[in-house]
Amino acid sequence: MTRVSEGSSAASLKYSMNRAKAKLEDLQLKGATLKSMTRPSDNPVSNVEVMQLKSMTKDNQQFLRNADFALMQLNVTEKSLEQMTELMVKAKELAIAQSSDLYNPEVRENVSNEVRQMRHMLLGLANKRLGSRYIFGGFKTTEPPFTSEGRYLGDKGHMTLEVSKDFFVQTNLHGSEVFYVDEGFDDKNDHPLKDFQELKQKSAKDAQQEQIREIASEESQIEGSDIIRKRENLFSLLDTLATSLENNEPDVIQNLLEKFDTATSRLITLRTRVGSMVSSIENSKNVLESDNIDNAERTSKLVDADIADLFSELTKQQEVLKTTYKSTQGLISQNLLDFMR
């Protein structure tokens, strides 16, 4: 028969009581937080997945902020293009009316004042700002991109923002492609850091020489006309129309109609491009919001505790602790009787 010492019994009861108290404390903490995990060691595999989901959610929140900023900038750009289109349509209507022989020179001269005002409005749209940033300056957003003569001082930079993982969208149109009728479109949305080394190696001297060449090209004269104009743009069209009205030249006004059609068609094409950008950003936002909902649902399954099971286990553990206390009291009482004998 094995003899069990009093010290061994006391140590066993103490161990059982401490274990029951520790488990009860853990269950009480989970009940207070309603979480199934209070430390990473509770479920290492689930904890790693939860951290990954939280990281994805944080990234998605930043992508959503980027998307909201891009939408704000593109909406302002689209509104400006709409107003420019209305100006070109109005200018064409005036040109059609004044190209006939029904009006005398005095009427045309009065209409030229309205065209001059339309040009001022167009210049205001060209130098439109969003906050402190000029929206048509390319990368040069701190200074007005157009001079009062209609010369473009910005660059041909397209700013991009990452609105979802590895998906970059263009957020601006530079003034050259908007206002110059012979400028080509660039629909590429490459990674913004792809040509970083090339841009870094480009010297300031080369950039200055390129700007000088562009200015010289803009100030070239057009053969076959008595009017000296810069490189043909929306400003030069309105200037030519106003000058032709002042000089009473209906033939020149007639020749401008096709150019106004081309300019209007170009603006409509740019508005279509902006609309496609907005659509892609909104689709990206919908996907991100859906992903966030899925991530939250998965995280809840991994982290949140089952309330019914939790409080059932908590009640059970409280009874276990009570039983342990009663066993301890019985041992103490028996030891006291043995001592008194």
VEXDREN-2710 file (C-alpha; in Angstrom, 1 decimal):
% VEXDREN-2710
k/r/px/py/pz
1/MET/0.0/0.0/0.0
2/THR/1.4/3.3/-1.1
3/ARG/1.6/6.0/1.6
4/VAL/0.6/9.6/0.5
5/SER/2.2/12.2/2.6
6/GLU/0.4/15.3/3.8
7/GLY/2.8/17.6/1.9
8/SER/2.1/15.7/-1.4
9/SER/-1.6/16.1/-0.9
10/ALA/-1.3/19.8/-0.1
11/ALA/0.9/20.3/-3.2
12/SER/-1.6/18.5/-5.4
13/LEU/-4.5/20.6/-4.1
14/LYS/-2.5/23.8/-4.5
15/TYR/-1.6/22.8/-8.1
16/SER/-5.2/22.0/-8.9
17/MET/-6.5/25.2/-7.4
18/ASN/-4.0/27.4/-9.2
19/ARG/-4.7/25.6/-12.5
20/ALA/-8.4/26.1/-12.0
21/LYS/-7.9/29.8/-11.1
22/ALA/-5.7/30.4/-14.1
23/LYS/-8.2/28.8/-16.5
24/LEU/-11.0/30.7/-15.0
25/GLU/-9.1/34.0/-15.3
26/ASP/-8.4/33.2/-19.0
27/LEU/-12.1/32.5/-19.6
28/GLN/-13.1/35.7/-17.8
29/LEU/-10.7/37.7/-20.0
30/LYS/-12.1/36.1/-23.1
31/GLY/-15.6/36.9/-21.8
32/ALA/-14.6/40.5/-21.3
33/THR/-13.1/40.9/-24.8
34/LEU/-15.4/38.4/-26.5
35/LYS/-12.2/37.1/-28.3
36/SER/-11.2/33.5/-28.6
37/MET/-7.5/34.4/-28.5
38/THR/-5.9/36.5/-25.8
39/ARG/-2.3/35.8/-26.8
40/PRO/-0.6/34.5/-30.0
41/SER/0.2/31.2/-28.4
42/ASP/-3.5/30.4/-28.0
43/ASN/-3.7/29.6/-31.8
44/PRO/-0.4/30.4/-33.7
45/VAL/-1.8/29.4/-37.1
46/SER/-5.0/31.5/-36.9
47/ASN/-3.0/34.4/-35.4
48/VAL/-0.7/34.5/-38.5
49/GLU/-3.8/34.5/-40.8
50/VAL/-5.4/37.3/-38.7
51/MET/-2.3/39.5/-39.0
52/GLN/-2.2/39.0/-42.8
53/LEU/-5.9/39.9/-43.0
54/LYS/-5.3/43.0/-40.9
55/SER/-2.4/44.0/-43.1
56/MET/-4.5/43.6/-46.3
57/THR/-7.3/45.7/-44.7
58/LYS/-4.9/48.5/-43.9
59/ASP/-3.6/48.5/-47.5
60/ASN/-7.1/48.5/-48.8
61/GLN/-8.0/51.5/-46.7
62/GLN/-5.0/53.4/-48.1
63/PHE/-6.0/52.4/-51.6
64/LEU/-9.5/53.7/-51.0
65/ARG/-8.1/57.0/-49.9
66/ASN/-6.0/57.1/-53.1
67/ALA/-9.1/56.3/-55.1
68/ASP/-11.1/59.1/-53.5
69/PHE/-8.4/61.6/-54.2
70/ALA/-8.1/60.4/-57.8
71/LEU/-11.8/60.7/-58.3
72/MET/-11.8/64.2/-56.9
73/GLN/-9.1/65.3/-59.3
74/LEU/-10.6/63.6/-62.3
75/ASN/-14.1/65.0/-61.6
76/VAL/-12.6/68.5/-61.5
77/THR/-10.8/67.8/-64.8
78/GLU/-13.9/66.4/-66.4
79/LYS/-15.9/69.5/-65.3
80/SER/-13.3/71.7/-66.8
81/LEU/-13.3/69.8/-70.1
82/GLU/-17.1/70.1/-70.2
83/GLN/-16.9/73.9/-69.8
84/MET/-14.2/74.1/-72.5
85/THR/-16.4/72.0/-74.8
86/GLU/-19.3/74.5/-74.2
87/LEU/-17.0/77.4/-75.0
88/MET/-15.8/75.8/-78.3
89/VAL/-19.4/75.0/-79.3
90/LYS/-20.5/78.6/-78.5
91/ALA/-17.5/79.9/-80.5
92/LYS/-18.5/77.7/-83.5
93/GLU/-22.0/79.0/-83.3
94/LEU/-20.8/82.6/-83.4
95/ALA/-18.4/81.7/-86.3
96/ILE/-21.2/80.1/-88.3
97/ALA/-23.4/83.2/-87.8
98/GLN/-20.7/85.7/-88.6
99/SER/-19.4/83.9/-91.6
100/SER/-22.4/84.9/-93.7
101/ASP/-22.9/88.2/-95.4
102/LEU/-25.9/89.1/-93.3
103/TYR/-23.9/91.0/-90.7
104/ASN/-21.9/94.3/-91.2
105/PRO/-18.5/95.1/-89.8
106/GLU/-19.8/96.9/-86.8
107/VAL/-21.8/93.8/-85.6
108/ARG/-18.7/91.5/-86.1
109/GLU/-16.6/93.9/-84.1
110/ASN/-19.1/93.8/-81.3
111/VAL/-19.1/90.0/-81.4
112/SER/-15.3/89.9/-81.3
113/ASN/-15.6/91.4/-77.8
114/GLU/-17.6/88.4/-76.7
115/VAL/-15.0/86.1/-78.2
116/ARG/-12.3/87.9/-76.3
117/GLN/-14.2/87.3/-73.0
118/MET/-14.5/83.6/-74.0
119/ARG/-10.8/83.5/-74.4
120/HIS/-10.3/84.9/-70.9
121/MET/-12.6/82.2/-69.5
122/LEU/-10.6/79.6/-71.4
123/LEU/-7.4/80.9/-69.8
124/GLY/-9.0/80.7/-66.4
125/LEU/-9.9/77.0/-67.1
126/ALA/-6.4/76.3/-68.3
127/ASN/-4.9/77.6/-65.1
128/LYS/-7.5/76.0/-62.9
129/ARG/-6.4/74.8/-59.4
130/LEU/-7.4/72.1/-57.1
131/GLY/-6.3/73.4/-53.7
132/SER/-2.8/74.7/-54.4
133/ARG/-2.2/72.4/-57.4
134/TYR/-2.7/73.4/-61.0
135/ILE/-4.4/70.5/-62.7
136/PHE/-3.2/71.0/-66.3
137/GLY/0.5/71.5/-65.5
138/GLY/1.7/67.9/-65.7
139/PHE/4.3/67.4/-63.0
140/LYS/4.7/71.2/-62.6
141/THR/1.7/71.9/-60.3
142/THR/3.0/74.8/-58.3
143/GLU/3.0/77.4/-61.1
144/PRO/0.4/78.5/-63.7
145/PRO/0.9/76.2/-66.8
146/PHE/-0.3/78.8/-69.3
147/THR/0.8/82.4/-69.9
148/SER/-1.6/85.2/-70.9
149/GLU/-0.4/84.7/-74.5
150/GLY/-1.5/81.0/-74.4
151/ARG/1.9/79.5/-74.2
152/TYR/2.3/76.2/-72.3
153/LEU/4.9/76.2/-69.6
154/GLY/4.2/72.9/-68.0
155/ASP/5.5/69.5/-69.0
156/LYS/3.9/66.3/-70.4
157/GLY/3.9/64.4/-67.1
158/HIS/1.0/62.0/-66.2
159/MET/0.6/61.5/-62.4
160/THR/-0.6/58.0/-61.3
161/LEU/-1.9/56.6/-58.1
162/GLU/-2.1/53.0/-56.9
163/VAL/-5.8/52.4/-56.3
164/SER/-5.4/48.6/-55.7
165/LYS/-2.6/46.2/-55.5
166/ASP/-0.2/46.9/-58.5
167/PHE/-3.0/48.8/-60.3
168/PHE/-2.1/52.3/-61.2
169/VAL/-4.4/54.8/-62.8
170/GLN/-3.8/58.2/-64.4
171/THR/-5.1/61.1/-62.4
172/ASN/-4.5/64.1/-64.7
173/LEU/-4.3/65.4/-68.2
174/HIS/-1.4/67.7/-69.1
175/GLY/-2.2/71.0/-70.8
176/SER/-0.4/70.1/-74.1
177/GLU/-2.7/67.2/-74.9
178/VAL/-5.8/69.2/-73.9
179/PHE/-5.2/72.6/-75.6
180/TYR/-2.9/71.8/-78.6
181/VAL/-4.9/70.3/-81.4
182/ASP/-1.9/68.5/-83.0
183/GLU/-0.7/66.8/-79.8
184/GLY/-1.0/63.0/-79.6
185/PHE/-2.6/61.0/-76.8
186/ASP/-0.7/58.8/-74.4
187/ASP/-2.9/56.1/-72.9
188/LYS/-0.1/54.1/-71.2
189/ASN/-0.3/53.5/-67.5
190/ASP/3.1/52.0/-66.7
191/HIS/4.5/51.6/-63.3
192/PRO/5.6/55.1/-62.1
193/LEU/9.1/53.9/-61.1
194/LYS/9.8/52.0/-64.3
195/ASP/11.7/54.9/-65.9
196/PHE/12.9/56.4/-62.7
197/GLN/16.6/55.9/-63.5
198/GLU/16.2/57.5/-66.9
199/LEU/14.5/60.5/-65.4
200/LYS/17.2/60.7/-62.8
201/GLN/20.0/60.7/-65.3
202/LYS/18.4/63.4/-67.5
203/SER/20.5/66.6/-67.0
204/ALA/19.0/70.0/-66.4
205/LYS/20.8/71.3/-69.4
206/ASP/19.0/68.9/-71.7
207/ALA/15.7/69.8/-70.2
208/GLN/16.4/73.5/-70.7
209/GLN/17.4/73.0/-74.3
210/GLU/14.2/71.0/-75.0
211/GLN/12.0/73.7/-73.5
212/ILE/13.8/76.3/-75.7
213/ARG/13.1/74.2/-78.8
214/GLU/9.4/73.9/-77.9
215/ILE/9.1/77.6/-77.4
216/ALA/10.8/78.3/-80.8
217/SER/8.5/75.8/-82.5
218/GLU/5.4/77.4/-80.9
219/GLU/6.4/80.9/-82.2
220/SER/6.9/79.8/-85.8
221/GLN/4.9/81.6/-88.4
222/ILE/2.2/79.9/-90.5
223/GLU/2.7/80.1/-94.2
224/GLY/-0.1/81.5/-96.4
225/SER/-1.6/83.8/-93.7
226/ASP/-1.0/87.4/-92.7
227/ILE/-1.7/86.5/-89.0
228/ILE/1.3/85.5/-86.9
229/ARG/0.2/82.8/-84.5
230/LYS/1.8/80.4/-82.1
231/ARG/1.5/76.7/-82.5
232/GLU/-2.2/76.1/-83.1
233/ASN/-4.2/75.6/-79.9
234/LEU/-7.6/76.5/-78.5
235/PHE/-6.3/80.0/-77.6
236/SER/-5.0/80.6/-81.1
237/LEU/-8.4/79.5/-82.6
238/LEU/-10.2/82.1/-80.4
239/ASP/-7.6/84.7/-81.2
240/THR/-7.9/84.1/-84.9
241/LEU/-11.7/84.2/-84.7
242/ALA/-11.6/87.5/-82.7
243/THR/-9.1/89.1/-85.1
244/SER/-11.1/87.9/-88.2
245/LEU/-14.2/89.5/-86.7
246/GLU/-12.4/92.7/-86.0
247/ASN/-10.9/92.8/-89.6
248/ASN/-14.3/91.8/-91.1
249/GLU/-12.9/88.6/-92.8
250/PRO/-15.8/86.2/-93.3
251/ASP/-13.7/83.8/-95.5
252/VAL/-11.2/83.3/-92.7
253/ILE/-14.0/82.8/-90.2
254/GLN/-15.5/80.1/-92.6
255/ASN/-12.2/78.3/-92.7
256/LEU/-12.2/78.1/-88.9
257/LEU/-15.3/76.0/-88.7
258/GLU/-13.6/72.7/-89.4
259/LYS/-10.9/73.5/-86.8
260/PHE/-13.5/74.2/-84.2
261/ASP/-15.1/70.8/-85.0
262/THR/-11.7/69.1/-84.6
263/ALA/-11.1/70.9/-81.3
264/THR/-14.6/70.0/-80.0
265/SER/-14.2/66.4/-81.0
266/ARG/-10.8/66.2/-79.3
267/LEU/-12.3/67.6/-76.0
268/ILE/-15.1/65.0/-76.2
269/THR/-12.5/62.3/-76.7
270/LEU/-10.6/63.5/-73.6
271/ARG/-13.8/63.5/-71.6
272/THR/-14.4/59.9/-72.7
273/ARG/-10.9/59.0/-71.5
274/VAL/-11.5/60.7/-68.1
275/GLY/-14.8/58.8/-67.8
276/SER/-13.1/55.5/-68.4
277/MET/-10.6/56.4/-65.7
278/VAL/-13.3/57.2/-63.3
279/SER/-15.1/54.0/-64.1
280/SER/-12.0/51.9/-63.5
281/ILE/-11.4/53.6/-60.2
282/GLU/-15.0/53.1/-59.1
283/ASN/-14.8/49.4/-60.0
284/SER/-11.6/49.1/-58.0
285/LYS/-13.3/50.8/-55.0
286/ASN/-16.2/48.3/-55.2
287/VAL/-13.7/45.4/-55.2
288/LEU/-11.8/46.8/-52.3
289/GLU/-14.9/47.4/-50.2
290/SER/-16.0/43.8/-50.9
291/ASP/-12.6/42.5/-49.9
292/ASN/-12.8/44.4/-46.7
293/ILE/-16.1/42.9/-45.9
294/ASP/-14.8/39.4/-46.6
295/ASN/-11.7/40.0/-44.6
296/ALA/-13.8/41.3/-41.6
297/GLU/-16.0/38.2/-41.8
298/ARG/-13.0/35.8/-41.9
299/THR/-11.3/37.7/-39.1
300/SER/-14.5/37.4/-37.0
301/LYS/-14.6/33.6/-37.5
302/LEU/-10.9/33.3/-36.4
303/VAL/-10.9/35.7/-33.5
304/ASP/-14.4/36.2/-32.1
305/ALA/-15.5/33.8/-29.4
306/ASP/-18.6/31.6/-29.4
307/ILE/-20.6/33.4/-26.6
308/ALA/-22.7/30.3/-25.7
309/ASP/-19.7/28.0/-25.4
310/LEU/-17.6/30.6/-23.7
311/PHE/-20.1/31.3/-20.9
312/SER/-21.0/27.6/-20.6
313/GLU/-17.3/26.8/-20.1
314/LEU/-17.0/29.7/-17.7
315/THR/-19.8/28.4/-15.5
316/LYS/-18.3/24.9/-15.6
317/GLN/-14.9/26.2/-14.5
318/GLN/-16.4/28.2/-11.6
319/GLU/-17.9/25.0/-10.3
320/VAL/-14.6/23.2/-10.7
321/LEU/-12.9/26.0/-8.6
322/LYS/-15.6/25.7/-5.9
323/THR/-15.1/22.0/-5.7
324/THR/-11.3/22.6/-5.4
325/TYR/-11.9/25.0/-2.5
326/LYS/-14.1/22.5/-0.7
327/SER/-11.5/19.8/-1.1
328/THR/-8.9/22.1/0.4
329/GLN/-11.2/23.0/3.3
330/GLY/-11.7/19.3/4.1
331/LEU/-8.0/18.6/4.1
332/ILE/-7.3/21.5/6.5
333/SER/-10.0/20.4/8.8
334/GLN/-8.7/16.8/8.9
335/ASN/-5.2/18.0/9.6
336/LEU/-6.4/20.1/12.5
337/LEU/-8.3/17.1/14.1
338/ASP/-5.2/14.9/13.8
339/PHE/-3.1/17.6/15.5
340/MET/-5.6/17.9/18.4
341/ARG/-5.6/14.2/19.0
END
